[in-house]
Amino acid sequence: MSRLSANKELLEYELFSRQAGVTAFSTTRRGGCSEGKYASFNCSPYCGDDPMSVCQNLQHLSTLLPVIPLDWVIPHQVHGTQVLSVGDDYINAPSVKRREMLEGVDALVTDRHGFCLCVSTADCIPLIFHDSCRNVVAVAHAGWRGTVGRIAGKTLDCMSRMYGSRPSDVSVAIGPGISLEAFEVGVEVYEAFREAGFPMEKIARWYRPSSRWHIDLWMANYWQLLEVGIPKEQIECSGVCTYLQCDDFFSARRLGIHSGRMLSGIMLLD
């Protein structure tokens, strides 16, 4: 079961606490120095916050982890399904080239120690992967578009293709995001899931008061992970709704698009 750290600055995952050589987390809104709708622990450099505040927040985050990361790898997400393997091409590139490589990326994979792979979210679903046999980690940003595009499966495909991962060896945490109760959508979103072959009886519900469909992104990603072969006992869902718990977690639907983001990350330790 996912749980808040004692200082309520991190959400920690029991699934990964039982596995050696890895640390994984999702940040909350507490503990940083950002102000206004970014208050206080915004760690995303892409949402309009003061860059100095973001830098200080990342420095603070590094003190909460078992070791200080060699690098924070944070992509500029576009609600797509592009997966970047963080290997020699990225590690040996100059900083300007690294930023270019992170443009338009929504998932990251690596087998390198000390590189903290992160995605930023504020209602979308973060997915955190660990292959304990081949020592490979990954993260993915799964909003509704990424979920429809099967980003979970594409991330696992990259882990398999680049590093030889097998679904039976991979554990996945489904992090904080908007819940079925809060995620009201238009017919076009419902149809996108239906046309993509998702089991609508499991992931969608018609709400009579609003006469609108609601989608369960947690279940849509859980179903997708089972579909690609992840054993159900190796999947942990945080069950934290960012919209309903917006005092502790950022919610773009509550705060607006120009607001803070949580980071969900994973890093291999030496």
C-alpha positions as CSV (number, residue, x, y, z in Angstrom):
1,M,0.0,0.0,0.0
2,S,1.2,3.5,-0.8
3,R,1.8,5.7,2.2
4,L,2.9,9.3,2.9
5,S,6.3,9.8,4.5
6,A,6.4,11.2,8.0
7,N,6.9,14.8,6.8
8,K,4.1,14.3,4.2
9,E,6.5,15.5,1.4
10,L,6.7,12.1,-0.4
11,L,4.3,9.3,-1.3
12,E,6.2,6.1,-1.0
13,Y,5.4,2.7,-2.6
14,E,5.4,-0.5,-0.5
15,L,5.9,-2.5,-3.8
16,F,9.4,-1.0,-4.2
17,S,10.3,-0.8,-0.6
18,R,10.6,-4.6,-0.7
19,Q,13.0,-4.5,-3.6
20,A,16.7,-3.9,-3.1
21,G,18.7,-1.4,-5.2
22,V,15.9,1.0,-6.1
23,T,14.1,4.0,-4.7
24,A,10.8,5.3,-6.0
25,F,8.5,8.2,-5.0
26,S,5.9,10.7,-5.8
27,T,6.1,14.2,-4.4
28,T,3.2,16.1,-2.7
29,R,2.5,19.8,-2.5
30,R,4.3,20.1,0.9
31,G,7.8,21.0,1.7
32,G,9.0,23.4,-1.1
33,C,9.5,27.1,-1.6
34,S,7.2,27.9,-4.6
35,E,4.4,30.3,-4.2
36,G,0.8,30.9,-5.3
37,K,-0.7,28.0,-7.4
38,Y,2.8,26.4,-7.4
39,A,2.9,26.2,-3.6
40,S,4.9,24.8,-2.3
41,F,6.7,21.8,-3.7
42,N,6.5,22.2,-7.5
43,C,9.4,20.3,-9.1
44,S,8.5,20.7,-12.8
45,P,10.6,23.2,-14.9
46,Y,7.9,23.3,-17.6
47,C,4.8,24.7,-16.0
48,G,5.7,28.4,-15.6
49,D,7.1,28.5,-12.0
50,D,10.1,30.6,-11.1
51,P,13.2,28.5,-12.2
52,M,15.1,29.3,-9.0
53,S,12.2,27.9,-6.9
54,V,12.1,24.8,-9.0
55,C,15.9,24.4,-8.6
56,Q,15.6,24.8,-4.8
57,N,12.8,22.3,-4.7
58,L,14.8,19.7,-6.6
59,Q,17.7,20.3,-4.3
60,H,15.4,19.7,-1.3
61,L,14.0,16.6,-3.0
62,S,17.5,15.2,-3.4
63,T,17.9,15.4,0.4
64,L,14.8,13.2,0.9
65,L,16.3,10.3,-1.2
66,P,18.8,7.7,-0.1
67,V,21.4,9.2,-2.4
68,I,21.7,12.4,-4.4
69,P,20.9,11.7,-8.1
70,L,23.7,12.2,-10.7
71,D,21.0,13.8,-12.8
72,W,17.3,14.6,-12.8
73,V,15.9,13.3,-16.1
74,I,12.6,15.2,-16.5
75,P,11.0,15.2,-20.0
76,H,8.9,17.9,-21.6
77,Q,5.7,15.9,-22.0
78,V,3.2,16.4,-24.8
79,H,0.5,13.7,-23.9
80,G,2.1,11.4,-26.6
81,T,3.6,8.0,-26.4
82,Q,7.3,8.6,-27.3
83,V,9.7,6.6,-25.0
84,L,13.3,7.6,-24.6
85,S,16.0,5.1,-23.5
86,V,18.5,7.0,-21.2
87,G,21.7,5.4,-22.3
88,D,25.1,6.5,-23.7
89,D,23.6,8.8,-26.3
90,Y,21.8,10.8,-23.6
91,I,24.5,10.5,-20.9
92,N,27.4,11.6,-23.1
93,A,25.5,14.5,-24.7
94,P,26.0,18.1,-23.6
95,S,23.2,19.8,-21.6
96,V,21.7,21.6,-24.6
97,K,21.5,18.3,-26.5
98,R,20.0,16.5,-23.5
99,R,17.2,19.1,-23.3
100,E,16.5,18.6,-27.0
101,M,16.3,14.8,-26.5
102,L,13.7,15.3,-23.7
103,E,11.3,17.4,-25.9
104,G,8.1,15.6,-26.7
105,V,8.9,12.6,-24.5
106,D,6.3,11.0,-22.2
107,A,8.2,7.9,-20.9
108,L,11.8,7.1,-19.9
109,V,13.7,3.8,-19.5
110,T,17.2,3.1,-18.2
111,D,19.5,0.5,-16.7
112,R,22.0,3.2,-15.4
113,H,22.5,3.8,-11.7
114,G,22.1,7.3,-10.3
115,F,19.9,8.8,-13.0
116,C,16.5,9.6,-11.5
117,L,13.8,9.2,-14.2
118,C,10.8,11.4,-13.6
119,V,7.4,12.4,-15.0
120,S,5.4,15.4,-13.9
121,T,1.7,15.1,-13.3
122,A,-1.3,17.0,-11.9
123,D,-4.3,14.7,-12.5
124,C,-2.7,12.5,-15.2
125,I,-1.5,9.1,-14.1
126,P,2.2,8.4,-13.4
127,L,3.4,4.8,-14.0
128,I,6.6,3.6,-12.3
129,F,8.3,0.4,-13.5
130,H,11.0,-1.8,-12.1
131,D,12.5,-5.0,-13.5
132,S,14.2,-6.5,-10.5
133,C,15.9,-9.3,-12.5
134,R,17.6,-7.1,-15.1
135,N,17.8,-4.0,-13.0
136,V,15.9,-1.8,-15.3
137,V,13.6,1.1,-14.4
138,A,11.1,3.2,-16.3
139,V,8.4,5.9,-15.8
140,A,5.5,7.0,-18.0
141,H,3.1,9.9,-18.1
142,A,-0.4,8.4,-18.8
143,G,-3.1,11.1,-19.3
144,W,-6.2,10.0,-21.2
145,R,-4.5,10.4,-24.6
146,G,-1.4,8.5,-23.5
147,T,-3.6,5.8,-22.0
148,V,-5.6,5.4,-25.2
149,G,-2.3,5.3,-27.1
150,R,-1.2,2.4,-24.8
151,I,1.9,4.1,-23.4
152,A,2.2,1.5,-20.6
153,G,2.6,-1.2,-23.2
154,K,5.0,0.9,-25.3
155,T,7.2,1.5,-22.2
156,L,7.3,-2.2,-21.5
157,D,8.2,-2.9,-25.2
158,C,11.1,-0.5,-24.9
159,M,12.3,-2.2,-21.7
160,S,12.1,-5.5,-23.5
161,R,13.7,-4.4,-26.7
162,M,16.6,-2.4,-25.2
163,Y,17.3,-4.4,-22.0
164,G,15.6,-7.8,-22.3
165,S,12.9,-7.3,-19.7
166,R,10.1,-9.8,-19.4
167,P,6.6,-8.8,-18.1
168,S,6.7,-11.5,-15.4
169,D,9.8,-9.8,-13.8
170,V,8.4,-6.2,-13.9
171,S,6.6,-4.5,-11.0
172,V,4.5,-1.3,-11.6
173,A,3.1,1.4,-9.4
174,I,0.1,3.4,-10.5
175,G,0.6,6.8,-8.8
176,P,-1.7,9.7,-7.8
177,G,-4.1,10.9,-10.4
178,I,-7.7,11.9,-11.0
179,S,-10.3,9.2,-10.0
180,L,-13.3,7.9,-11.8
181,E,-15.6,10.0,-9.5
182,A,-13.8,13.2,-10.5
183,F,-12.9,12.6,-14.2
184,E,-15.9,13.7,-16.2
185,V,-15.3,13.5,-19.9
186,G,-17.1,14.3,-23.2
187,V,-18.5,11.7,-25.6
188,E,-15.4,12.1,-27.8
189,V,-13.1,10.8,-25.0
190,Y,-15.4,7.9,-24.2
191,E,-15.4,7.0,-27.9
192,A,-11.6,7.2,-28.1
193,F,-11.3,4.6,-25.4
194,R,-14.1,2.4,-27.0
195,E,-12.5,2.5,-30.4
196,A,-9.1,1.6,-29.0
197,G,-10.6,-1.6,-27.6
198,F,-10.7,-0.8,-23.9
199,P,-13.3,-2.7,-21.8
200,M,-15.8,0.1,-21.3
201,E,-17.9,-1.9,-18.8
202,K,-14.8,-1.9,-16.5
203,I,-13.4,1.7,-17.0
204,A,-16.5,3.9,-17.7
205,R,-19.6,4.9,-15.8
206,W,-22.5,7.1,-16.8
207,Y,-23.3,9.7,-14.1
208,R,-27.0,10.6,-14.2
209,P,-26.8,13.9,-12.3
210,S,-24.5,15.4,-14.9
211,S,-25.5,13.3,-17.8
212,R,-21.8,12.8,-18.6
213,W,-19.4,9.8,-18.9
214,H,-16.7,9.4,-16.3
215,I,-13.5,7.4,-17.1
216,D,-11.4,5.4,-14.6
217,L,-7.8,6.0,-15.7
218,W,-6.4,3.9,-12.9
219,M,-8.4,0.9,-14.1
220,A,-7.7,1.6,-17.8
221,N,-4.0,1.4,-17.0
222,Y,-4.3,-1.5,-14.6
223,W,-6.2,-3.4,-17.4
224,Q,-3.5,-2.5,-19.9
225,L,-0.7,-3.7,-17.6
226,L,-2.5,-7.1,-17.2
227,E,-3.1,-7.2,-20.9
228,V,0.7,-7.0,-21.6
229,G,1.5,-9.7,-19.0
230,I,2.3,-7.9,-15.7
231,P,1.1,-10.2,-12.9
232,K,-1.6,-8.6,-10.8
233,E,0.3,-9.1,-7.5
234,Q,3.1,-7.0,-9.0
235,I,0.9,-3.9,-9.6
236,E,0.3,-1.3,-6.8
237,C,-2.3,1.4,-7.2
238,S,-1.9,4.4,-4.9
239,G,-5.6,5.2,-4.9
240,V,-4.9,8.9,-4.3
241,C,-7.2,11.2,-6.2
242,T,-5.4,14.5,-7.0
243,Y,-8.7,16.3,-7.7
244,L,-10.4,15.3,-4.4
245,Q,-7.1,15.7,-2.4
246,C,-5.9,18.9,-4.0
247,D,-4.7,20.3,-0.6
248,D,-1.9,17.6,-0.6
249,F,-1.5,17.0,-4.4
250,F,-1.5,19.3,-7.4
251,S,-4.7,19.1,-9.6
252,A,-4.7,21.1,-12.9
253,R,-8.5,20.7,-13.0
254,R,-8.8,22.4,-9.6
255,L,-5.9,24.9,-9.8
256,G,-5.7,25.6,-13.6
257,I,-3.1,24.7,-16.1
258,H,-0.7,27.3,-14.7
259,S,-0.1,25.5,-11.5
260,G,2.4,23.1,-9.9
261,R,3.1,19.5,-10.7
262,M,4.2,16.5,-8.7
263,L,7.2,14.5,-9.7
264,S,7.0,10.7,-9.7
265,G,10.4,9.1,-10.1
266,I,12.5,6.0,-9.8
267,M,16.3,5.6,-9.5
268,L,18.6,2.6,-9.4
269,L,21.0,2.7,-6.5
270,D,24.6,1.4,-6.5
